[in-house]
Amino acid sequence: MKKKLAIVLSLLIILGIGALIYLKYAYFTDRHNDPLQSEDKIYITAPQLFALYSQFEDSANHQYNDSVISVTGAIQSIELNGDRYTVALNSNDSNGAVLCEMDMLENEKIKKLKNGQQINLVGYCNGILLDVQLDRCKLAK
């Protein structure tokens, strides 16, 4: 009888540990969806996006923050910060740009880009500080 009780308790402990591991990964791990796979992309140019944020920040925040943005523009600059690239798209406004923090999986592709080149990036919009901020960006094909 004691042997059966020990087996049942062992199984319950194993099931409990398995449930905790499942909960941790299912509910508490921050999963990032691929912005390229989003069906709800908003298509806009870098100058248009920057102008909307510059002129109508509150309504732009409401419309674009946390949304997947497909932004097209000319590369103003490319910077490597640690192990992650940031691509600045020209806004045609001397007050700022559209800064796109790139997904690290894009590093090899980013190395081939040049200033002035027209590109299309897809990422998550975070609003404006001095520049409009997008993160987890990927090059669109």
C-alpha positions as semicolon CSV with decimal commas, in nm:
position;residue;x (nm);y (nm);z (nm)
1;M;0,000;0,000;0,000
2;K;0,285;0,238;0,085
3;K;0,445;0,162;-0,248
4;K;0,128;0,262;-0,439
5;L;0,101;0,584;-0,237
6;A;0,464;0,669;-0,315
7;I;0,405;0,609;-0,689
8;V;0,090;0,824;-0,690
9;L;0,267;1,105;-0,502
10;S;0,562;1,088;-0,741
11;L;0,330;1,110;-1,041
12;L;0,146;1,407;-0,888
13;I;0,476;1,586;-0,825
14;I;0,591;1,521;-1,182
15;L;0,256;1,643;-1,320
16;G;0,275;1,953;-1,098
17;I;0,627;2,036;-1,218
18;G;0,517;1,980;-1,578
19;A;0,219;2,213;-1,529
20;L;0,444;2,485;-1,383
21;I;0,685;2,458;-1,674
22;Y;0,395;2,477;-1,920
23;L;0,251;2,785;-1,748
24;K;0,587;2,959;-1,745
25;Y;0,639;2,914;-2,117
26;A;0,277;2,951;-2,226
27;Y;0,185;3,259;-2,024
28;F;0,493;3,428;-1,887
29;T;0,746;3,407;-2,168
30;D;0,742;3,721;-2,381
31;R;0,685;3,587;-2,730
32;H;0,750;3,821;-3,019
33;N;0,541;3,772;-3,326
34;D;0,711;3,816;-3,660
35;P;0,599;4,154;-3,795
36;L;0,634;4,026;-4,153
37;Q;0,362;3,769;-4,083
38;S;0,111;4,025;-3,957
39;E;-0,202;4,062;-4,166
40;D;-0,281;4,402;-4,012
41;K;0,015;4,603;-4,141
42;I;-0,023;4,976;-4,187
43;Y;0,157;5,092;-4,504
44;I;0,312;5,439;-4,494
45;T;0,624;5,628;-4,602
46;A;0,881;5,753;-4,351
47;P;0,811;6,123;-4,431
48;Q;0,435;6,071;-4,388
49;L;0,477;5,886;-4,057
50;F;0,713;6,148;-3,915
51;A;0,486;6,435;-4,028
52;L;0,182;6,277;-3,865
53;Y;0,365;6,233;-3,535
54;S;0,512;6,584;-3,553
55;Q;0,178;6,753;-3,621
56;F;-0,075;6,525;-3,449
57;E;0,114;6,328;-3,184
58;D;-0,191;6,226;-2,978
59;S;-0,392;6,093;-3,271
60;A;-0,081;5,932;-3,423
61;N;-0,011;5,757;-3,091
62;H;-0,367;5,630;-3,084
63;Q;-0,354;5,507;-3,443
64;Y;0,002;5,369;-3,470
65;N;0,144;5,277;-3,127
66;D;0,187;4,900;-3,086
67;S;0,078;4,850;-3,447
68;V;0,277;4,675;-3,719
69;I;0,402;4,942;-3,957
70;S;0,539;4,880;-4,305
71;V;0,746;5,191;-4,366
72;T;0,923;5,285;-4,688
73;G;1,201;5,541;-4,711
74;A;1,558;5,629;-4,794
75;I;1,830;5,522;-4,552
76;Q;1,972;5,825;-4,370
77;S;2,215;5,629;-4,154
78;I;2,295;5,282;-4,022
79;E;2,444;5,236;-3,675
80;L;2,559;4,928;-3,489
81;N;2,471;4,949;-3,118
82;G;2,621;4,649;-2,941
83;D;2,500;4,356;-3,150
84;R;2,193;4,528;-3,296
85;Y;2,160;4,765;-3,593
86;T;1,948;5,080;-3,600
87;V;1,846;5,211;-3,940
88;A;1,737;5,575;-3,963
89;L;1,500;5,650;-4,249
90;N;1,496;6,002;-4,388
91;S;1,184;6,195;-4,289
92;N;1,251;6,497;-4,513
93;D;1,241;6,699;-4,189
94;S;1,553;6,829;-4,017
95;N;1,388;6,776;-3,676
96;G;1,409;6,399;-3,682
97;A;1,388;6,066;-3,860
98;V;1,217;5,729;-3,836
99;L;1,449;5,509;-3,627
100;C;1,412;5,136;-3,685
101;E;1,579;4,906;-3,434
102;M;1,642;4,593;-3,633
103;D;1,584;4,233;-3,534
104;M;1,924;4,068;-3,481
105;L;1,834;3,803;-3,738
106;E;1,862;4,079;-4,001
107;N;2,226;4,170;-3,922
108;E;2,379;4,008;-4,230
109;K;2,125;4,174;-4,461
110;I;2,178;4,515;-4,298
111;K;2,554;4,499;-4,367
112;K;2,475;4,507;-4,742
113;L;2,267;4,827;-4,728
114;K;2,393;5,176;-4,819
115;N;2,293;5,528;-4,720
116;G;2,041;5,677;-4,963
117;Q;1,906;5,336;-5,063
118;Q;1,525;5,303;-5,071
119;I;1,404;5,019;-4,848
120;N;1,088;4,885;-4,688
121;L;1,099;4,783;-4,321
122;V;0,826;4,624;-4,111
123;G;0,822;4,665;-3,733
124;Y;0,627;4,763;-3,423
125;C;0,569;5,134;-3,366
126;N;0,661;5,278;-3,024
127;G;0,570;5,643;-3,079
128;I;0,794;5,948;-3,092
129;L;1,066;6,088;-2,868
130;L;1,275;6,307;-3,095
131;D;1,240;6,050;-3,372
132;V;0,959;5,807;-3,451
133;Q;1,063;5,473;-3,299
134;L;1,004;5,126;-3,446
135;D;1,146;4,805;-3,302
136;R;1,187;4,438;-3,394
137;C;1,211;4,554;-3,757
138;K;1,272;4,327;-4,051
139;L;1,345;4,397;-4,415
140;A;1,039;4,340;-4,631
141;K;1,093;4,156;-4,957
